[in-house]
């Protein structure tokens, strides 16, 4: 595998762990509010190769006990399950961030993963706004995680226009019975679409309303605002 970047230490990307974060290039979506769009649309070298990456992680073991794989979208890389297995063999806890649109690849990954964060971006009917033709694969992934043994969370970045009250109800229905659901604040700035660079985020009280709606469906709602 190759990586577009490595964050050596993070206190926020893996719940209750100190982690290193690896960023994979490329993605199968084009979310207009994406802030990692440069490695999504046109990933450019220098890339970190697998051997160098593993060496750096080994050297960081006294500082971190976990590795987060994010992107871009990690599951577009067929080498991902094999790489995750190598991380587990080296004693790391492994968290995978995914958009859920590659359930077959994710299924291969699950034996080598301790935690999955699935971005449930909006109601399936709106996934065309994100560059997807359909979201049927996402629904398969959601059921796989709900019925599986790997710890997981669903999460939604509450982007105005993309996520509205009706969408919160819809994703709540889809995620019904899930253990953890996180709502994340949208931060405008260096986004893929010019339209979203200065888009005003929802105020915290509106996100709190969304959280109350979600609590009808899921056990634990986490606010990251």
RODREN-455177 format. One line per 10 residues: their letters; for each residue y, x, z of C-alpha. Coordinates in Angstrom, 1 decimal. Example, Ala and Ser with C-alpha at 12.3 -4.5 7.8 and 13.67 -1.06 7.14 Angstrom:
AS	-4.5 12.3 7.8 ~ -1.1 13.7 7.1
***
This chain:
XXXXXXXXXX	0.0 0.0 0.0 ~ 3.6 1.0 -0.3 ~ 6.6 -0.1 1.8 ~ 10.3 -0.5 1.2 ~ 11.2 0.4 4.7 ~ 10.1 1.0 8.3 ~ 12.0 0.0 11.5 ~ 10.7 2.4 14.1 ~ 11.3 0.2 17.1 ~ 11.9 -3.5 17.6
XXXXXXXXXX	12.1 -5.6 20.8 ~ 12.4 -9.0 19.1 ~ 9.9 -9.1 16.2 ~ 6.7 -9.4 18.2 ~ 6.8 -11.6 21.3 ~ 6.5 -9.6 24.5 ~ 5.7 -6.3 22.7 ~ 7.5 -3.2 21.5 ~ 6.8 -3.0 17.8 ~ 7.4 -1.0 14.6
XXXXXXXXXX	8.3 -3.2 11.6 ~ 7.1 -2.5 8.0 ~ 8.8 -4.2 5.1 ~ 6.8 -4.9 1.9 ~ 8.5 -5.1 -1.5 ~ 8.6 -8.2 -3.7 ~ 8.2 -11.9 -3.0 ~ 6.9 -15.1 -4.6 ~ 9.9 -17.1 -3.5 ~ 13.7 -16.8 -4.2
XXXXXXXXXX	15.3 -18.3 -1.2 ~ 19.0 -18.5 -1.8 ~ 19.8 -17.6 1.8 ~ 17.5 -14.5 1.8 ~ 19.2 -11.4 3.4 ~ 16.4 -9.0 2.3 ~ 16.9 -10.0 -1.3 ~ 17.3 -6.4 -2.6 ~ 13.6 -5.6 -1.8 ~ 12.6 -9.0 -3.1
XXXXXXXXXX	14.4 -9.1 -6.5 ~ 14.4 -5.5 -7.5 ~ 12.6 -3.2 -5.1 ~ 13.6 0.4 -5.8 ~ 12.2 3.7 -4.6 ~ 11.9 5.7 -2.5 ~ 8.9 3.9 -1.1 ~ 6.8 4.9 1.9 ~ 3.2 5.4 0.9 ~ 0.3 4.4 3.1
XXXXXXXXXX	-0.6 7.9 4.3 ~ 2.9 8.7 5.4 ~ 3.3 5.3 7.0 ~ 0.2 5.6 9.1 ~ 1.2 9.1 10.1 ~ 4.6 7.9 11.3 ~ 3.0 5.0 13.2 ~ 0.5 7.4 14.9 ~ 3.4 9.6 16.0 ~ 5.2 6.5 17.4
XXXXXXXXXX	2.3 5.3 19.6 ~ 3.9 6.5 22.8 ~ 6.8 4.2 22.1 ~ 5.3 1.2 20.4 ~ 2.0 -0.7 20.8 ~ 2.3 -3.1 17.9 ~ 3.1 -3.3 14.2 ~ 4.8 -6.2 12.4 ~ 4.3 -6.5 8.6 ~ 7.1 -8.5 7.0
XXXXXXXXXX	8.9 -8.5 3.7 ~ 9.5 -9.7 1.1 ~ 6.1 -11.4 1.2 ~ 3.2 -9.2 2.4 ~ 0.4 -11.4 1.0 ~ 1.4 -10.7 -2.6 ~ -0.2 -7.3 -2.1 ~ -4.0 -7.3 -2.6 ~ -4.3 -4.2 -0.5 ~ -2.9 -5.9 2.6
XXXXXXXXXX	-6.2 -6.9 4.4 ~ -7.5 -3.3 4.0 ~ -4.3 -1.9 5.5 ~ -4.3 -4.3 8.4 ~ -7.9 -3.3 9.2 ~ -6.7 0.4 9.4 ~ -3.9 -0.6 11.8 ~ -6.4 -2.4 14.1 ~ -8.8 0.6 13.9 ~ -6.0 2.7 15.2
XXXXXXXXXX	-5.5 0.4 18.2 ~ -2.3 -1.4 17.2 ~ -1.7 -5.1 17.9 ~ -0.8 -6.6 14.5 ~ 1.6 -9.4 13.6 ~ 2.0 -10.7 10.1 ~ 5.0 -12.6 8.8 ~ 4.2 -14.9 5.8 ~ 5.5 -17.8 3.8 ~ 2.0 -19.2 3.6
XXXXXXXXXX	1.8 -19.6 -0.1 ~ -1.3 -17.3 -0.5 ~ -3.9 -18.9 1.8 ~ -6.8 -17.0 0.3 ~ -5.2 -13.6 1.0 ~ -4.2 -14.7 4.5 ~ -7.7 -15.8 5.2 ~ -8.9 -12.2 4.4 ~ -6.2 -10.9 6.7 ~ -6.9 -13.0 9.8
XXXXXXXXXX	-9.8 -10.9 11.2 ~ -7.4 -8.0 11.4 ~ -4.4 -9.8 12.8 ~ -3.4 -10.8 16.4 ~ -0.4 -13.0 15.6 ~ 0.9 -14.8 12.5 ~ 4.5 -16.1 12.1 ~ 4.5 -18.7 9.3 ~ 7.9 -19.6 7.8 ~ 7.9 -23.3 7.3
XXXXXXXXXX	11.1 -23.3 5.4 ~ 11.8 -27.0 4.9 ~ 9.9 -30.1 3.8 ~ 7.4 -29.4 1.0 ~ 9.3 -31.7 -1.3 ~ 12.3 -29.2 -1.2 ~ 10.3 -26.0 -2.0 ~ 11.6 -26.2 -5.6 ~ 15.0 -25.1 -4.1 ~ 13.3 -21.9 -3.0
XXXXXXXXXX	11.7 -21.1 -6.4 ~ 8.3 -22.6 -5.7 ~ 6.6 -24.9 -8.2 ~ 4.7 -26.7 -5.4 ~ 3.8 -26.3 -1.7 ~ 0.2 -27.5 -1.6 ~ -1.0 -23.9 -0.8 ~ 1.4 -24.0 2.2 ~ -0.3 -27.1 3.6 ~ -3.7 -25.4 3.4
XXXXXXXXXX	-2.3 -22.4 5.3 ~ -0.9 -24.6 8.0 ~ -4.2 -26.3 8.6 ~ -6.0 -23.0 8.5 ~ -3.8 -21.7 11.3 ~ -3.9 -24.8 13.4 ~ -7.7 -24.9 13.2 ~ -8.2 -21.1 13.6 ~ -8.4 -18.7 16.6 ~ -5.5 -16.4 15.8
XXXXXXXXXX	-2.3 -16.9 17.8 ~ 0.5 -18.2 15.6 ~ 3.9 -19.7 15.5 ~ 5.7 -21.8 12.8 ~ 9.3 -21.1 12.4 ~ 12.2 -22.6 10.4 ~ 15.6 -21.0 9.7 ~ 17.9 -24.0 9.9 ~ 20.0 -23.5 6.7 ~ 22.4 -26.3 5.9
XXXXXXXXXX	21.5 -28.1 2.7 ~ 18.0 -26.7 2.8 ~ 17.1 -28.1 6.2 ~ 18.4 -31.5 7.3 ~ 17.4 -34.1 9.9 ~ 14.8 -35.7 7.6 ~ 13.3 -32.3 6.9 ~ 12.9 -31.6 10.6 ~ 10.9 -34.8 11.0 ~ 8.8 -33.9 7.9
XXXXXXXXXX	7.9 -30.4 9.1 ~ 7.2 -31.8 12.5 ~ 4.7 -34.2 11.1 ~ 3.1 -31.3 9.1 ~ 3.0 -29.0 12.2 ~ 1.9 -31.7 14.6 ~ -0.2 -30.3 17.4 ~ 1.0 -26.7 16.9 ~ 1.4 -24.5 19.9 ~ 4.7 -22.8 19.1
XXXXXXXXXX	7.5 -23.7 16.8 ~ 10.7 -21.6 16.6 ~ 14.1 -22.7 15.2 ~ 16.2 -19.9 14.0 ~ 19.9 -19.8 13.3 ~ 21.1 -19.1 9.8 ~ 23.5 -16.2 9.5 ~ 25.7 -16.1 6.4 ~ 26.7 -12.8 4.8 ~ 24.8 -10.7 2.3
XXXXXXXXXX	22.6 -13.4 0.9 ~ 20.8 -13.7 -2.5 ~ 23.0 -16.6 -3.6 ~ 26.8 -16.4 -3.6 ~ 26.9 -20.0 -2.5 ~ 25.3 -19.1 0.9 ~ 27.4 -16.0 1.7 ~ 30.0 -18.1 3.4 ~ 28.1 -21.2 4.2 ~ 28.9 -22.5 7.7
XXXXXXXXXX	25.9 -22.5 10.0 ~ 24.9 -25.5 12.1 ~ 26.5 -25.5 15.5 ~ 24.2 -24.8 18.5 ~ 24.3 -28.5 19.6 ~ 23.0 -29.6 16.3 ~ 20.1 -27.2 16.4 ~ 19.4 -28.5 19.9 ~ 19.1 -32.0 18.4 ~ 16.6 -30.6 15.9
XXXXXXXXXX	14.6 -29.1 18.7 ~ 14.4 -32.5 20.5 ~ 13.1 -34.0 17.3 ~ 10.4 -31.3 17.0 ~ 9.3 -31.8 20.6 ~ 7.8 -35.2 19.5 ~ 5.3 -33.2 17.5 ~ 4.6 -29.8 19.0 ~ 4.0 -28.3 22.4 ~ 6.6 -25.5 22.7
XXXXX	9.9 -25.3 20.8 ~ 11.7 -21.9 20.8 ~ 15.4 -21.6 20.0 ~ 16.6 -18.4 18.4 ~ 20.3 -19.1 18.0
***
